[in-house]
Amino acid sequence: MAGEFRSDVDPEQLYISIAALGHFYLGNHYTLSAIFGRDLLAPREKASRLRYMIELVLGYLRKA
């Protein structure tokens, strides 16, 4: 596990990005739900979004 992640990541920028991913989704769920025609606060939708966010962040953090 050691050495699996990049060493050049700015932790403050990463934190801001992770917070933004969650905030945008939750802060705009009414509009996004209307646009996409589904309830983005339904448990299944939230779980799907969380999995996507985790993969997105880990994809950034992992070494190429």
C-alpha positions, 0 to 999 in steps of 0.5 A: 500500500505504501507508495501507491499514491502520488506525492505531489498532491496539494492537500488543501486543493484536494480538500476543496475539490472533495468538498466542492464535489459534495456541495454542488451535488447536494446544493443543486439536487432540486435543479439537477433532479428536474433536469435529469428526471430522477430523485438525486436524493434517493438512497440508491442515487446518493450511493451511486454518486458516492461511489463515483466520487470515490473513484474520481478522487482515487483515480486522481491520487493513484500513481499512473 
